[in-house]
Every structure is written in C-alpha cells, then in structure tokens.
Amino acid sequence: RAYKTDPTSAFGGIIAFNRELDEKTAQAIIDRQFVEVIIAPMVSEEAAKVLSSKQNVRVLECGDWYGQLTDGY
C-alpha cells in the first residue's frame, strides 16, 4: 500500500518485513524497486533464489521476535 501511495519516493534502500518473505513478494521487489537491504523474520527458499539473482542485495533473516521481549522493553 505504501508503494502505491508514493512510488516516486520509494526508490530503494532498506525494506523490512514483519512476516516471512515469500517468492511473489521478493519477485515484485526485484522487478520494480531498487533495494540494498531486505530484513525479514524468515525468507522462503524460493524467495532466496529470486533475491540471489540480483547483485548487491543483502538479506538479513532476523527470526521471529514476537514474545522475546523482556519486562520493561
């Protein structure tokens, strides 16, 4: 939705997800957006293959943080 709101300003950089990155989403990013870093809790094998076709894209799989916070944080 954010991309549809202002595609001119969405020119690249870092894209972060709060759920698994799937193949369809990875392909959409590669097809229409300049990106340097993608962060997601999980990356499907298919999405990883799609992303590996693009040079200089760093993918950080950070794991699921839900429920890992301690009191006061």
PyMOL Python script that loads the backbone (N, CA, C, O; Angstrom):
from pymol import cmd

cmd.read_pdbstr("""\
ATOM      1  N   ARG A   1       0.816  -1.194   0.000  1.00  0.00           N
ATOM      2  CA  ARG A   1       0.000   0.000   0.000  1.00  0.00           C
ATOM      3  C   ARG A   1       0.858   1.256   0.000  1.00  0.00           C
ATOM      4  O   ARG A   1       0.523   2.238  -0.662  1.00  0.00           O
ATOM      5  N   ALA A   2       1.956   1.230   0.734  1.00  0.00           N
ATOM      6  CA  ALA A   2       2.812   2.417   0.783  1.00  0.00           C
ATOM      7  C   ALA A   2       3.391   2.731  -0.589  1.00  0.00           C
ATOM      8  O   ALA A   2       3.494   3.898  -0.968  1.00  0.00           O
ATOM      9  N   TYR A   3       3.770   1.697  -1.333  1.00  0.00           N
ATOM     10  CA  TYR A   3       4.323   1.907  -2.667  1.00  0.00           C
ATOM     11  C   TYR A   3       3.304   2.584  -3.575  1.00  0.00           C
ATOM     12  O   TYR A   3       3.657   3.486  -4.334  1.00  0.00           O
ATOM     13  N   LYS A   4       2.049   2.161  -3.506  1.00  0.00           N
ATOM     14  CA  LYS A   4       1.005   2.759  -4.339  1.00  0.00           C
ATOM     15  C   LYS A   4       0.747   4.212  -3.954  1.00  0.00           C
ATOM     16  O   LYS A   4       0.345   5.011  -4.800  1.00  0.00           O
ATOM     17  N   THR A   5       0.969   4.561  -2.702  1.00  0.00           N
ATOM     18  CA  THR A   5       0.743   5.918  -2.235  1.00  0.00           C
ATOM     19  C   THR A   5       1.749   6.887  -2.831  1.00  0.00           C
ATOM     20  O   THR A   5       1.375   7.979  -3.258  1.00  0.00           O
ATOM     21  N   ASP A   6       3.025   6.501  -2.865  1.00  0.00           N
ATOM     22  CA  ASP A   6       4.072   7.404  -3.366  1.00  0.00           C
ATOM     23  C   ASP A   6       5.213   6.615  -4.004  1.00  0.00           C
ATOM     24  O   ASP A   6       6.275   6.486  -3.395  1.00  0.00           O
ATOM     25  N   PRO A   7       5.023   6.082  -5.220  1.00  0.00           N
ATOM     26  CA  PRO A   7       6.066   5.277  -5.855  1.00  0.00           C
ATOM     27  C   PRO A   7       7.311   6.077  -6.215  1.00  0.00           C
ATOM     28  O   PRO A   7       8.391   5.501  -6.352  1.00  0.00           O
ATOM     29  N   THR A   8       7.184   7.384  -6.369  1.00  0.00           N
ATOM     30  CA  THR A   8       8.337   8.221  -6.711  1.00  0.00           C
ATOM     31  C   THR A   8       9.343   8.255  -5.570  1.00  0.00           C
ATOM     32  O   THR A   8      10.550   8.214  -5.808  1.00  0.00           O
ATOM     33  N   SER A   9       8.868   8.329  -4.353  1.00  0.00           N
ATOM     34  CA  SER A   9       9.769   8.406  -3.196  1.00  0.00           C
ATOM     35  C   SER A   9      10.319   7.040  -2.790  1.00  0.00           C
ATOM     36  O   SER A   9      11.332   6.956  -2.096  1.00  0.00           O
ATOM     37  N   ALA A  10       9.665   5.996  -3.215  1.00  0.00           N
ATOM     38  CA  ALA A  10      10.098   4.640  -2.835  1.00  0.00           C
ATOM     39  C   ALA A  10      11.155   4.157  -3.820  1.00  0.00           C
ATOM     40  O   ALA A  10      10.874   3.336  -4.693  1.00  0.00           O
ATOM     41  N   PHE A  11      12.361   4.667  -3.674  1.00  0.00           N
ATOM     42  CA  PHE A  11      13.395   4.389  -4.672  1.00  0.00           C
ATOM     43  C   PHE A  11      14.454   3.410  -4.217  1.00  0.00           C
ATOM     44  O   PHE A  11      15.346   3.088  -5.001  1.00  0.00           O
ATOM     45  N   GLY A  12      14.404   2.931  -3.019  1.00  0.00           N
ATOM     46  CA  GLY A  12      15.388   1.940  -2.631  1.00  0.00           C
ATOM     47  C   GLY A  12      15.800   2.053  -1.189  1.00  0.00           C
ATOM     48  O   GLY A  12      15.162   2.731  -0.384  1.00  0.00           O
ATOM     49  N   GLY A  13      16.886   1.371  -0.883  1.00  0.00           N
ATOM     50  CA  GLY A  13      17.397   1.417   0.468  1.00  0.00           C
ATOM     51  C   GLY A  13      17.118   0.141   1.204  1.00  0.00           C
ATOM     52  O   GLY A  13      17.550  -0.934   0.788  1.00  0.00           O
ATOM     53  N   ILE A  14      16.389   0.253   2.308  1.00  0.00           N
ATOM     54  CA  ILE A  14      16.129  -0.882   3.192  1.00  0.00           C
ATOM     55  C   ILE A  14      14.626  -1.152   3.228  1.00  0.00           C
ATOM     56  O   ILE A  14      13.820  -0.234   3.379  1.00  0.00           O
ATOM     57  N   ILE A  15      14.270  -2.415   3.089  1.00  0.00           N
ATOM     58  CA  ILE A  15      12.872  -2.826   3.207  1.00  0.00           C
ATOM     59  C   ILE A  15      12.811  -3.878   4.303  1.00  0.00           C
ATOM     60  O   ILE A  15      13.555  -4.859   4.271  1.00  0.00           O
ATOM     61  N   ALA A  16      11.928  -3.676   5.270  1.00  0.00           N
ATOM     62  CA  ALA A  16      11.792  -4.606   6.390  1.00  0.00           C
ATOM     63  C   ALA A  16      10.378  -5.177   6.424  1.00  0.00           C
ATOM     64  O   ALA A  16       9.406  -4.492   6.104  1.00  0.00           O
ATOM     65  N   PHE A  17      10.285  -6.432   6.814  1.00  0.00           N
ATOM     66  CA  PHE A  17       9.009  -7.142   6.890  1.00  0.00           C
ATOM     67  C   PHE A  17       8.777  -7.659   8.296  1.00  0.00           C
ATOM     68  O   PHE A  17       9.723  -7.906   9.044  1.00  0.00           O
ATOM     69  N   ASN A  18       7.508  -7.821   8.651  1.00  0.00           N
ATOM     70  CA  ASN A  18       7.172  -8.395   9.954  1.00  0.00           C
ATOM     71  C   ASN A  18       6.617  -9.805   9.818  1.00  0.00           C
ATOM     72  O   ASN A  18       6.050 -10.353  10.763  1.00  0.00           O
ATOM     73  N   ARG A  19       6.785 -10.387   8.637  1.00  0.00           N
ATOM     74  CA  ARG A  19       6.378 -11.775   8.384  1.00  0.00           C
ATOM     75  C   ARG A  19       7.294 -12.373   7.325  1.00  0.00           C
ATOM     76  O   ARG A  19       8.127 -11.673   6.751  1.00  0.00           O
ATOM     77  N   GLU A  20       7.140 -13.649   7.072  1.00  0.00           N
ATOM     78  CA  GLU A  20       8.011 -14.340   6.117  1.00  0.00           C
ATOM     79  C   GLU A  20       7.960 -13.680   4.736  1.00  0.00           C
ATOM     80  O   GLU A  20       6.893 -13.302   4.253  1.00  0.00           O
ATOM     81  N   LEU A  21       9.106 -13.553   4.128  1.00  0.00           N
ATOM     82  CA  LEU A  21       9.195 -13.042   2.760  1.00  0.00           C
ATOM     83  C   LEU A  21       8.997 -14.211   1.812  1.00  0.00           C
ATOM     84  O   LEU A  21       9.751 -15.183   1.845  1.00  0.00           O
ATOM     85  N   ASP A  22       7.975 -14.114   0.962  1.00  0.00           N
ATOM     86  CA  ASP A  22       7.681 -15.197   0.030  1.00  0.00           C
ATOM     87  C   ASP A  22       8.197 -14.862  -1.377  1.00  0.00           C
ATOM     88  O   ASP A  22       8.655 -13.750  -1.642  1.00  0.00           O
ATOM     89  N   GLU A  23       8.109 -15.840  -2.253  1.00  0.00           N
ATOM     90  CA  GLU A  23       8.636 -15.691  -3.609  1.00  0.00           C
ATOM     91  C   GLU A  23       7.948 -14.565  -4.382  1.00  0.00           C
ATOM     92  O   GLU A  23       8.618 -13.775  -5.046  1.00  0.00           O
ATOM     93  N   LYS A  24       6.645 -14.487  -4.302  1.00  0.00           N
ATOM     94  CA  LYS A  24       5.890 -13.480  -5.054  1.00  0.00           C
ATOM     95  C   LYS A  24       6.307 -12.063  -4.640  1.00  0.00           C
ATOM     96  O   LYS A  24       6.493 -11.198  -5.495  1.00  0.00           O
ATOM     97  N   THR A  25       6.450 -11.830  -3.353  1.00  0.00           N
ATOM     98  CA  THR A  25       6.848 -10.514  -2.857  1.00  0.00           C
ATOM     99  C   THR A  25       8.288 -10.204  -3.239  1.00  0.00           C
ATOM    100  O   THR A  25       8.594  -9.083  -3.646  1.00  0.00           O
ATOM    101  N   ALA A  26       9.168 -11.180  -3.114  1.00  0.00           N
ATOM    102  CA  ALA A  26      10.566 -10.986  -3.495  1.00  0.00           C
ATOM    103  C   ALA A  26      10.672 -10.623  -4.968  1.00  0.00           C
ATOM    104  O   ALA A  26      11.431  -9.724  -5.330  1.00  0.00           O
ATOM    105  N   GLN A  27       9.923 -11.309  -5.821  1.00  0.00           N
ATOM    106  CA  GLN A  27       9.959 -11.023  -7.253  1.00  0.00           C
ATOM    107  C   GLN A  27       9.439  -9.626  -7.556  1.00  0.00           C
ATOM    108  O   GLN A  27       9.992  -8.930  -8.407  1.00  0.00           O
ATOM    109  N   ALA A  28       8.380  -9.210  -6.866  1.00  0.00           N
ATOM    110  CA  ALA A  28       7.843  -7.858  -7.068  1.00  0.00           C
ATOM    111  C   ALA A  28       8.866  -6.798  -6.687  1.00  0.00           C
ATOM    112  O   ALA A  28       8.980  -5.776  -7.364  1.00  0.00           O
ATOM    113  N   ILE A  29       9.602  -7.027  -5.620  1.00  0.00           N
ATOM    114  CA  ILE A  29      10.629  -6.074  -5.204  1.00  0.00           C
ATOM    115  C   ILE A  29      11.730  -5.994  -6.253  1.00  0.00           C
ATOM    116  O   ILE A  29      12.120  -4.897  -6.654  1.00  0.00           O
ATOM    117  N   ILE A  30      12.229  -7.127  -6.698  1.00  0.00           N
ATOM    118  CA  ILE A  30      13.309  -7.164  -7.682  1.00  0.00           C
ATOM    119  C   ILE A  30      12.875  -6.542  -9.005  1.00  0.00           C
ATOM    120  O   ILE A  30      13.670  -5.870  -9.663  1.00  0.00           O
ATOM    121  N   ASP A  31      11.629  -6.757  -9.398  1.00  0.00           N
ATOM    122  CA  ASP A  31      11.134  -6.258 -10.681  1.00  0.00           C
ATOM    123  C   ASP A  31      10.942  -4.747 -10.726  1.00  0.00           C
ATOM    124  O   ASP A  31      11.109  -4.137 -11.781  1.00  0.00           O
ATOM    125  N   ARG A  32      10.593  -4.136  -9.594  1.00  0.00           N
ATOM    126  CA  ARG A  32      10.214  -2.727  -9.694  1.00  0.00           C
ATOM    127  C   ARG A  32      10.871  -1.789  -8.683  1.00  0.00           C
ATOM    128  O   ARG A  32      10.501  -0.617  -8.610  1.00  0.00           O
ATOM    129  N   GLN A  33      11.815  -2.268  -7.917  1.00  0.00           N
ATOM    130  CA  GLN A  33      12.358  -1.413  -6.874  1.00  0.00           C
ATOM    131  C   GLN A  33      13.856  -1.632  -6.720  1.00  0.00           C
ATOM    132  O   GLN A  33      14.339  -2.763  -6.760  1.00  0.00           O
ATOM    133  N   PHE A  34      14.582  -0.532  -6.543  1.00  0.00           N
ATOM    134  CA  PHE A  34      15.983  -0.638  -6.187  1.00  0.00           C
ATOM    135  C   PHE A  34      16.053  -0.853  -4.687  1.00  0.00           C
ATOM    136  O   PHE A  34      15.494  -0.075  -3.915  1.00  0.00           O
ATOM    137  N   VAL A  35      16.734  -1.901  -4.279  1.00  0.00           N
ATOM    138  CA  VAL A  35      16.840  -2.213  -2.849  1.00  0.00           C
ATOM    139  C   VAL A  35      18.256  -2.697  -2.567  1.00  0.00           C
ATOM    140  O   VAL A  35      18.872  -3.377  -3.388  1.00  0.00           O
ATOM    141  N   GLU A  36      18.756  -2.336  -1.396  1.00  0.00           N
ATOM    142  CA  GLU A  36      20.088  -2.755  -0.978  1.00  0.00           C
ATOM    143  C   GLU A  36      20.033  -3.767   0.164  1.00  0.00           C
ATOM    144  O   GLU A  36      20.877  -4.660   0.249  1.00  0.00           O
ATOM    145  N   VAL A  37      19.037  -3.626   1.043  1.00  0.00           N
ATOM    146  CA  VAL A  37      18.922  -4.497   2.213  1.00  0.00           C
ATOM    147  C   VAL A  37      17.461  -4.903   2.399  1.00  0.00           C
ATOM    148  O   VAL A  37      16.557  -4.072   2.311  1.00  0.00           O
ATOM    149  N   ILE A  38      17.246  -6.184   2.656  1.00  0.00           N
ATOM    150  CA  ILE A  38      15.922  -6.700   2.990  1.00  0.00           C
ATOM    151  C   ILE A  38      16.042  -7.422   4.327  1.00  0.00           C
ATOM    152  O   ILE A  38      16.920  -8.265   4.511  1.00  0.00           O
ATOM    153  N   ILE A  39      15.155  -7.085   5.252  1.00  0.00           N
ATOM    154  CA  ILE A  39      15.130  -7.697   6.574  1.00  0.00           C
ATOM    155  C   ILE A  39      13.777  -8.376   6.750  1.00  0.00           C
ATOM    156  O   ILE A  39      12.734  -7.769   6.507  1.00  0.00           O
ATOM    157  N   ALA A  40      13.800  -9.635   7.172  1.00  0.00           N
ATOM    158  CA  ALA A  40      12.557 -10.368   7.391  1.00  0.00           C
ATOM    159  C   ALA A  40      12.788 -11.429   8.467  1.00  0.00           C
ATOM    160  O   ALA A  40      13.903 -11.925   8.626  1.00  0.00           O
ATOM    161  N   PRO A  41      11.728 -11.776   9.205  1.00  0.00           N
ATOM    162  CA  PRO A  41      11.868 -12.823  10.211  1.00  0.00           C
ATOM    163  C   PRO A  41      12.275 -14.158   9.589  1.00  0.00           C
ATOM    164  O   PRO A  41      13.057 -14.913  10.167  1.00  0.00           O
ATOM    165  N   MET A  42      11.729 -14.437   8.395  1.00  0.00           N
ATOM    166  CA  MET A  42      12.049 -15.664   7.663  1.00  0.00           C
ATOM    167  C   MET A  42      12.011 -15.349   6.172  1.00  0.00           C
ATOM    168  O   MET A  42      11.287 -14.455   5.734  1.00  0.00           O
ATOM    169  N   VAL A  43      12.792 -16.087   5.406  1.00  0.00           N
ATOM    170  CA  VAL A  43      12.813 -15.944   3.952  1.00  0.00           C
ATOM    171  C   VAL A  43      12.624 -17.339   3.361  1.00  0.00           C
ATOM    172  O   VAL A  43      13.407 -18.247   3.641  1.00  0.00           O
ATOM    173  N   SER A  44      11.591 -17.508   2.548  1.00  0.00           N
ATOM    174  CA  SER A  44      11.360 -18.825   1.957  1.00  0.00           C
ATOM    175  C   SER A  44      12.513 -19.171   1.013  1.00  0.00           C
ATOM    176  O   SER A  44      13.213 -18.285   0.523  1.00  0.00           O
ATOM    177  N   GLU A  45      12.699 -20.465   0.764  1.00  0.00           N
ATOM    178  CA  GLU A  45      13.755 -20.903  -0.153  1.00  0.00           C
ATOM    179  C   GLU A  45      13.555 -20.310  -1.540  1.00  0.00           C
ATOM    180  O   GLU A  45      14.520 -19.917  -2.196  1.00  0.00           O
ATOM    181  N   GLU A  46      12.313 -20.244  -1.987  1.00  0.00           N
ATOM    182  CA  GLU A  46      12.007 -19.692  -3.306  1.00  0.00           C
ATOM    183  C   GLU A  46      12.349 -18.210  -3.371  1.00  0.00           C
ATOM    184  O   GLU A  46      12.894 -17.736  -4.368  1.00  0.00           O
ATOM    185  N   ALA A  47      12.028 -17.480  -2.307  1.00  0.00           N
ATOM    186  CA  ALA A  47      12.355 -16.046  -2.261  1.00  0.00           C
ATOM    187  C   ALA A  47      13.861 -15.837  -2.262  1.00  0.00           C
ATOM    188  O   ALA A  47      14.363 -14.918  -2.910  1.00  0.00           O
ATOM    189  N   ALA A  48      14.579 -16.679  -1.545  1.00  0.00           N
ATOM    190  CA  ALA A  48      16.042 -16.567  -1.508  1.00  0.00           C
ATOM    191  C   ALA A  48      16.632 -16.765  -2.902  1.00  0.00           C
ATOM    192  O   ALA A  48      17.580 -16.074  -3.276  1.00  0.00           O
ATOM    193  N   LYS A  49      16.084 -17.698  -3.668  1.00  0.00           N
ATOM    194  CA  LYS A  49      16.556 -17.913  -5.040  1.00  0.00           C
ATOM    195  C   LYS A  49      16.316 -16.688  -5.905  1.00  0.00           C
ATOM    196  O   LYS A  49      17.184 -16.288  -6.680  1.00  0.00           O
ATOM    197  N   VAL A  50      15.139 -16.094  -5.773  1.00  0.00           N
ATOM    198  CA  VAL A  50      14.823 -14.885  -6.542  1.00  0.00           C
ATOM    199  C   VAL A  50      15.793 -13.768  -6.183  1.00  0.00           C
ATOM    200  O   VAL A  50      16.325 -13.102  -7.071  1.00  0.00           O
ATOM    201  N   LEU A  51      16.026 -13.558  -4.908  1.00  0.00           N
ATOM    202  CA  LEU A  51      16.890 -12.475  -4.455  1.00  0.00           C
ATOM    203  C   LEU A  51      18.347 -12.712  -4.840  1.00  0.00           C
ATOM    204  O   LEU A  51      19.092 -11.753  -5.045  1.00  0.00           O
ATOM    205  N   SER A  52      18.759 -13.957  -4.938  1.00  0.00           N
ATOM    206  CA  SER A  52      20.149 -14.251  -5.297  1.00  0.00           C
ATOM    207  C   SER A  52      20.461 -13.893  -6.743  1.00  0.00           C
ATOM    208  O   SER A  52      21.629 -13.794  -7.119  1.00  0.00           O
ATOM    209  N   SER A  53      19.429 -13.698  -7.554  1.00  0.00           N
ATOM    210  CA  SER A  53      19.643 -13.321  -8.954  1.00  0.00           C
ATOM    211  C   SER A  53      20.026 -11.853  -9.109  1.00  0.00           C
ATOM    212  O   SER A  53      20.457 -11.431 -10.182  1.00  0.00           O
ATOM    213  N   LYS A  54      19.872 -11.090  -8.058  1.00  0.00           N
ATOM    214  CA  LYS A  54      20.166  -9.650  -8.090  1.00  0.00           C
ATOM    215  C   LYS A  54      21.454  -9.388  -7.315  1.00  0.00           C
ATOM    216  O   LYS A  54      21.593  -9.809  -6.167  1.00  0.00           O
ATOM    217  N   GLN A  55      22.390  -8.693  -7.947  1.00  0.00           N
ATOM    218  CA  GLN A  55      23.656  -8.384  -7.283  1.00  0.00           C
ATOM    219  C   GLN A  55      23.473  -7.326  -6.202  1.00  0.00           C
ATOM    220  O   GLN A  55      22.596  -6.467  -6.292  1.00  0.00           O
ATOM    221  N   ASN A  56      24.306  -7.405  -5.195  1.00  0.00           N
ATOM    222  CA  ASN A  56      24.395  -6.392  -4.137  1.00  0.00           C
ATOM    223  C   ASN A  56      23.125  -6.201  -3.313  1.00  0.00           C
ATOM    224  O   ASN A  56      22.873  -5.107  -2.808  1.00  0.00           O
ATOM    225  N   VAL A  57      22.334  -7.246  -3.177  1.00  0.00           N
ATOM    226  CA  VAL A  57      21.188  -7.206  -2.274  1.00  0.00           C
ATOM    227  C   VAL A  57      21.557  -8.039  -1.051  1.00  0.00           C
ATOM    228  O   VAL A  57      21.849  -9.230  -1.161  1.00  0.00           O
ATOM    229  N   ARG A  58      21.541  -7.402   0.106  1.00  0.00           N
ATOM    230  CA  ARG A  58      21.831  -8.107   1.360  1.00  0.00           C
ATOM    231  C   ARG A  58      20.513  -8.507   2.003  1.00  0.00           C
ATOM    232  O   ARG A  58      19.592  -7.696   2.104  1.00  0.00           O
ATOM    233  N   VAL A  59      20.425  -9.758   2.435  1.00  0.00           N
ATOM    234  CA  VAL A  59      19.206 -10.265   3.059  1.00  0.00           C
ATOM    235  C   VAL A  59      19.544 -10.672   4.492  1.00  0.00           C
ATOM    236  O   VAL A  59      20.426 -11.497   4.728  1.00  0.00           O
ATOM    237  N   LEU A  60      18.828 -10.082   5.433  1.00  0.00           N
ATOM    238  CA  LEU A  60      19.020 -10.392   6.846  1.00  0.00           C
ATOM    239  C   LEU A  60      17.776 -11.103   7.353  1.00  0.00           C
ATOM    240  O   LEU A  60      16.692 -10.521   7.384  1.00  0.00           O
ATOM    241  N   GLU A  61      17.931 -12.357   7.747  1.00  0.00           N
ATOM    242  CA  GLU A  61      16.836 -13.127   8.330  1.00  0.00           C
ATOM    243  C   GLU A  61      16.974 -13.017   9.841  1.00  0.00           C
ATOM    244  O   GLU A  61      17.851 -13.643  10.437  1.00  0.00           O
ATOM    245  N   CYS A  62      16.104 -12.219  10.461  1.00  0.00           N
ATOM    246  CA  CYS A  62      16.269 -11.852  11.868  1.00  0.00           C
ATOM    247  C   CYS A  62      15.539 -12.770  12.843  1.00  0.00           C
ATOM    248  O   CYS A  62      15.724 -12.645  14.053  1.00  0.00           O
ATOM    249  N   GLY A  63      14.722 -13.679  12.349  1.00  0.00           N
ATOM    250  CA  GLY A  63      13.967 -14.549  13.243  1.00  0.00           C
ATOM    251  C   GLY A  63      12.733 -13.848  13.790  1.00  0.00           C
ATOM    252  O   GLY A  63      12.565 -12.639  13.632  1.00  0.00           O
ATOM    253  N   ASP A  64      11.891 -14.613  14.425  1.00  0.00           N
ATOM    254  CA  ASP A  64      10.643 -14.090  14.973  1.00  0.00           C
ATOM    255  C   ASP A  64      10.894 -13.495  16.346  1.00  0.00           C
ATOM    256  O   ASP A  64      11.310 -14.209  17.258  1.00  0.00           O
ATOM    257  N   TRP A  65      10.654 -12.222  16.510  1.00  0.00           N
ATOM    258  CA  TRP A  65      10.903 -11.541  17.780  1.00  0.00           C
ATOM    259  C   TRP A  65       9.691 -11.550  18.695  1.00  0.00           C
ATOM    260  O   TRP A  65       9.793 -11.168  19.860  1.00  0.00           O
ATOM    261  N   TYR A  66       8.564 -11.974  18.190  1.00  0.00           N
ATOM    262  CA  TYR A  66       7.339 -11.957  18.977  1.00  0.00           C
ATOM    263  C   TYR A  66       7.517 -12.812  20.227  1.00  0.00           C
ATOM    264  O   TYR A  66       7.919 -13.972  20.138  1.00  0.00           O
ATOM    265  N   GLY A  67       7.228 -12.259  21.349  1.00  0.00           N
ATOM    266  CA  GLY A  67       7.312 -12.989  22.604  1.00  0.00           C
ATOM    267  C   GLY A  67       8.697 -13.050  23.207  1.00  0.00           C
ATOM    268  O   GLY A  67       8.887 -13.677  24.249  1.00  0.00           O
ATOM    269  N   GLN A  68       9.678 -12.411  22.573  1.00  0.00           N
ATOM    270  CA  GLN A  68      11.041 -12.454  23.068  1.00  0.00           C
ATOM    271  C   GLN A  68      11.417 -11.206  23.878  1.00  0.00           C
ATOM    272  O   GLN A  68      12.535 -11.104  24.382  1.00  0.00           O
ATOM    273  N   LEU A  69      10.493 -10.274  23.997  1.00  0.00           N
ATOM    274  CA  LEU A  69      10.783  -9.063  24.758  1.00  0.00           C
ATOM    275  C   LEU A  69      10.744  -9.349  26.241  1.00  0.00           C
ATOM    276  O   LEU A  69       9.959 -10.178  26.702  1.00  0.00           O
ATOM    277  N   THR A  70      11.582  -8.672  26.980  1.00  0.00           N
ATOM    278  CA  THR A  70      11.596  -8.833  28.428  1.00  0.00           C
ATOM    279  C   THR A  70      10.830  -7.673  29.071  1.00  0.00           C
ATOM    280  O   THR A  70      10.558  -6.669  28.412  1.00  0.00           O
ATOM    281  N   ASP A  71      10.488  -7.804  30.331  1.00  0.00           N
ATOM    282  CA  ASP A  71       9.765  -6.752  31.028  1.00  0.00           C
ATOM    283  C   ASP A  71      10.527  -5.434  30.946  1.00  0.00           C
ATOM    284  O   ASP A  71      11.738  -5.391  31.161  1.00  0.00           O
ATOM    285  N   GLY A  72       9.816  -4.382  30.639  1.00  0.00           N
ATOM    286  CA  GLY A  72      10.429  -3.052  30.584  1.00  0.00           C
ATOM    287  C   GLY A  72      10.991  -2.693  29.221  1.00  0.00           C
ATOM    288  O   GLY A  72      11.497  -1.586  29.039  1.00  0.00           O
ATOM    289  N   TYR A  73      10.913  -3.602  28.260  1.00  0.00           N
ATOM    290  CA  TYR A  73      11.444  -3.308  26.922  1.00  0.00           C
ATOM    291  C   TYR A  73      10.441  -3.614  25.859  1.00  0.00           C
ATOM    292  O   TYR A  73      10.719  -3.426  24.674  1.00  0.00           O
TER     293      TYR A  73
END
""", "prot")
cmd.dss("prot")
cmd.show_as("cartoon", "prot")
cmd.util.cbc("prot")
cmd.orient("prot")
